[in-house]
């Protein structure tokens, strides 16, 4: 079957090890099933996998992809929850010490077929396209959990989203606006800032700019490049929720500001199946939909990876089959 995969890591040149070609069809353990993939979205996790971050060479070759929408063995349209917990785990799957995402231990979803636990499937509403549904399980679920589960923030409060154009950032803008938050964003270019305003952000600022006032919360996925600005932008008692670090994992901690102004720094990873179900319902109730930058056939996945690596994004990059 056609798949996008990696056979050897390349920390400094990830695109050089991206392979698009034939791979064996998936094996099906007990309690699992196969999905005919119709759409899969690209995430920074896939670039990290090409670099060998979180994916050691001994697990390769590995098909990439953490999320998907497609058709199950009974012909039903489904969305795949990409967090794989141990079979006997109860409760929040993201807290299982042995959890993984698709493409970390088990082969990923950038293929014509993917094997997943039956318990990880949710019905896809007819009102969501396969491409839109494929954006939900990673980027949009991450944003949903950050904003509505972890932050403790309330509608009407001001939230700064660092980086205006990525998948999680655009999800935060759309979801936050729909729920009544006052969303501010930062972006590196006038084009990215204008796109964020078009999505519903109230104000958009240059990266690192001094804000008109401090904010109640910051949603942080960028890491080293924006961390200091995020900490300095918070009101006393404010909250920073972090779910990623695309520019580096080791910023200065700014501990003096954290304790003196009594800030909360909260980590967040992906989301649970029940949270994904709630997110799907929110899309149905409000009519909000993922911002898709470009749809490409899986055979042309290299172009999508290049766009993400170079920062040429405005929303999600989706591969279709």
C-alpha positions in Angstrom: 0.0 0.0 0.0 1.1 3.6 -0.6 2.5 5.3 2.5 4.7 8.2 3.7 7.4 6.8 6.0 10.9 7.1 7.4 13.6 4.4 7.5 16.5 6.3 9.1 16.6 9.6 11.0 18.2 12.8 9.8 18.3 15.4 12.5 19.6 18.2 10.3 17.9 17.5 7.0 14.5 15.8 7.7 13.1 16.0 4.2 16.1 14.0 2.9 14.7 10.8 4.7 11.0 11.3 3.8 10.0 8.3 1.7 6.8 7.9 -0.3 6.3 4.4 -1.6 5.0 0.9 -0.9 4.7 -0.6 2.6 3.1 -3.8 3.8 -0.5 -3.7 4.9 -0.9 -3.4 8.7 -1.0 -6.3 11.1 -4.2 -6.5 13.2 -3.7 -7.3 16.9 -6.7 -8.6 19.0 -9.1 -5.8 19.6 -7.9 -3.7 16.7 -9.3 -3.1 13.2 -8.2 -1.4 10.0 -9.4 1.9 8.6 -9.4 2.8 4.9 -7.8 6.2 5.3 -9.4 9.1 3.3 -7.5 12.0 4.8 -4.7 12.6 7.3 -3.3 15.9 8.5 0.4 16.9 8.9 1.7 17.8 12.3 5.1 19.0 13.6 5.3 15.6 15.3 5.9 14.1 11.8 8.8 16.4 11.2 10.2 15.5 14.6 9.9 11.8 13.6 12.0 12.4 10.5 14.6 13.9 12.8 14.5 10.9 15.1 13.0 12.9 18.0 10.9 10.5 20.0 11.4 7.8 17.3 14.6 5.8 17.7 16.1 4.2 14.7 15.3 0.7 16.0 11.6 1.3 15.5 12.1 2.3 11.8 10.9 2.0 9.1 7.8 3.8 10.5 4.8 5.1 8.7 4.2 8.7 9.7 0.9 10.3 10.8 -0.9 10.6 14.1 -4.5 11.2 13.0 -6.9 10.2 10.3 -10.4 10.1 9.1 -11.7 7.3 6.9 -14.0 4.3 6.6 -14.1 1.3 9.0 -14.5 -2.3 8.2 -18.3 -2.0 8.3 -18.4 1.0 5.9 -18.9 3.6 8.6 -17.3 7.0 8.3 -15.0 7.5 11.4 -12.5 9.7 13.1 -9.4 8.1 14.7 -8.3 9.1 18.2 -4.6 8.8 17.8 -3.6 8.3 21.5 -2.9 4.6 22.1 -3.2 3.7 25.8 -2.5 0.2 27.3 -5.5 -2.1 27.0 -6.3 -2.1 30.8 -5.8 1.6 31.3 -8.9 3.4 32.8 -9.5 7.2 32.7 -7.5 9.9 31.0 -5.5 8.2 28.2 -2.9 11.0 28.1 -1.8 10.2 31.7 -1.0 6.5 30.9 2.8 6.3 31.4 2.9 3.7 28.6 0.7 5.7 26.1 1.9 6.5 22.6 0.7 8.2 19.5 0.2 6.5 16.2 3.6 6.5 14.4 5.6 6.2 17.7 5.3 2.5 18.5 2.6 1.5 16.1 2.6 2.3 12.4 1.1 5.6 11.6 -1.8 6.9 9.5 -0.1 8.3 6.4 -1.1 5.3 4.4 -4.0 3.8 2.5 -4.8 1.7 5.6 -4.0 2.1 9.3 -4.6 -0.4 12.2 -6.1 1.1 15.3 -7.8 -0.2 18.5 -11.6 -0.4 18.0 -12.0 1.7 21.1 -10.2 4.6 19.4 -12.9 5.2 16.7 -15.6 7.9 16.8 -18.3 8.5 14.2 -17.6 11.2 11.7 -20.6 13.6 11.4 -21.9 14.0 7.8 -21.4 17.7 8.1 -17.6 17.4 8.4 -15.5 16.5 5.3 -12.9 13.8 5.7 -10.2 16.5 5.3 -11.8 18.6 8.1 -12.3 15.6 10.4 -8.6 14.6 9.9 -7.5 17.9 11.4 -9.3 17.3 14.7 -7.5 14.4 16.6 -4.1 16.1 17.0 -4.0 19.9 16.4 -7.6 20.8 17.2 -7.9 18.4 20.1 -4.7 19.8 21.5 -6.1 23.3 21.3 -9.5 22.2 22.8 -7.8 20.7 25.8 -5.4 23.7 26.3 -8.2 26.2 26.2 -11.2 24.5 27.7 -9.8 21.8 30.0 -6.4 23.0 31.3 -6.4 26.8 31.3 -9.2 27.6 33.8 -9.9 30.7 31.7 -13.4 31.9 31.2 -15.2 33.5 28.2 -14.6 37.2 28.0 -11.0 37.0 29.2 -8.1 37.9 27.0 -5.9 35.1 25.6 -2.7 35.5 23.7 -1.9 32.9 21.1 1.8 32.8 20.1 2.3 32.1 16.4 -0.7 33.0 14.3 -0.6 30.5 11.5 0.1 26.9 12.7 -2.5 24.2 13.1 -2.9 24.5 16.9 -2.8 28.3 16.7 -5.5 28.6 14.1 -7.6 26.1 16.1 -7.2 28.2 19.2 -8.3 31.3 17.3 -11.4 29.7 15.9 -12.4 27.8 19.0 -11.7 30.7 21.3 -13.7 33.1 19.2 -16.6 30.7 19.0 -16.6 30.3 22.8 -16.4 34.1 23.6 -12.8 34.6 24.5 -10.9 37.7 23.5 -8.2 36.3 21.3 -4.9 38.1 20.5 -2.2 36.6 18.4 1.4 37.2 17.4 2.7 36.5 13.9 6.0 37.0 12.0 4.6 38.5 8.9 1.8 40.9 7.9 0.2 38.2 5.9 0.0 35.8 8.8 -1.4 38.4 11.1 -4.0 39.4 8.5 -5.0 35.8 8.2 -5.4 35.5 12.0 -7.6 38.5 12.0 -9.8 37.1 9.2 -10.2 33.9 11.4 -11.6 35.9 14.2 -8.7 37.2 16.3 -9.4 40.6 17.9 -5.9 41.9 17.5 -2.6 40.7 15.9 0.9 41.9 16.8 4.4 41.4 15.5 6.3 38.6 17.3 7.7 40.0 20.6 5.8 43.2 20.4 4.8 45.0 23.6 1.1 44.5 24.1 -1.4 47.3 24.9 -2.2 45.5 28.2 -1.3 42.2 29.9 -3.4 39.2 29.2 -5.2 36.6 31.4 -3.7 33.6 29.6 -1.1 32.6 27.0 -1.3 29.6 24.7 2.2 28.5 23.9 3.4 26.0 21.3 6.5 27.8 20.0 9.0 27.4 22.9 12.3 29.1 23.1 11.6 31.9 20.6 8.5 33.2 22.4 8.7 32.0 26.0 10.1 35.2 27.5 7.5 37.3 25.7 4.8 34.9 26.9 5.8 35.2 30.6 6.2 39.0 30.4 2.8 39.3 28.7 0.8 37.8 31.6 -1.1 39.6 34.3 -0.3 38.8 37.9 -1.9 35.5 38.6 -2.1 34.7 34.9 -1.8 31.2 33.3 0.5 29.9 30.5 -0.5 26.6 28.9 2.2 24.9 26.9 1.7 22.0 24.5 4.8 22.2 22.3 8.1 23.8 21.6 8.7 23.9 17.8 11.7 26.3 18.2 13.4 24.6 21.1 12.7 22.9 24.5 15.0 24.9 26.8 14.1 28.6 27.2 15.2 30.6 30.2 12.7 29.8 32.9 12.1 33.4 34.1 11.4 32.0 37.5 11.6 35.4 39.2 8.6 36.5 37.2 6.8 33.2 37.7 6.9 33.3 41.5 6.8 37.1 42.0 3.7 37.6 39.9 2.3 34.1 40.9 1.9 32.7 37.4 0.7 29.2 36.6 2.6 27.2 34.0 0.6 24.2 32.9 1.6 21.4 30.5 -1.0 19.9 28.1 -0.7 17.0 25.7 -3.2 16.0 23.0 -6.5 15.0 24.6 -8.8 12.2 25.6 -11.3 10.3 23.4 -14.2 12.0 25.4 -12.6 15.4 24.7 -12.4 14.6 21.0 -16.0 13.6 21.1 -16.9 16.9 22.7 -14.8 18.8 20.2 -16.7 17.0 17.3 -20.0 18.0 19.0 -18.8 21.6 19.3 -18.0 21.7 15.6 -21.5 20.4 14.9 -23.2 22.9 17.2 -21.3 26.0 16.4 -20.5 25.4 12.7 -16.8 26.1 13.2 -14.5 24.2 10.9 -10.7 23.7 10.8 -8.7 26.1 8.7 -7.2 24.1 5.9 -4.2 25.7 4.2 -3.8 23.1 1.4 -5.0 19.6 0.5 -2.6 17.4 -1.4 -2.7 13.8 -2.6 -0.5 11.6 -0.3 1.8 11.0 -3.3 2.7 14.7 -3.2 3.3 14.7 0.6 6.8 16.1 0.1 5.4 19.5 -0.8 3.3 19.6 2.3 6.3 18.7 4.5 8.4 21.4 2.8 5.7 24.0 3.5 5.6 23.1 7.2 9.4 23.1 7.5 9.7 26.5 5.8 6.8 28.0 7.8 4.7 28.5 4.7 1.4 27.6 6.5 -1.9 29.2 7.2 -3.8 26.4 8.9 -3.6 22.7 8.4 -1.9 20.7 5.7 -4.0 17.7 4.7 -3.1 14.7 2.6 -5.9 12.8 0.9 -6.3 9.3 -0.5 
